[in-house]
């Protein structure tokens, strides 16, 4: 099976099935690979926390955020 065919089939799965598949694929990576991913996420979290602390982002209540996402995505 070609990668493009696999990707098409994976994207056709239900959201919960895609989530499980994504988790399984990430778990299958080597420790070194996931370590780099973890480090990248920690860097991103630090950047976002700094943006909040410095007032560079507009914060919105979670319920408002959820409603905006629901309208945009139809979920």
Secondary structure, 3 states (H helix, E strand, C coil): CCHHHHHHHHHCCCHHHHHHHHHHHHHCCCHHHHHHHHHHHHHHHHHHHHHHHCCCCCCCCHHHHHHHHHHHHCC
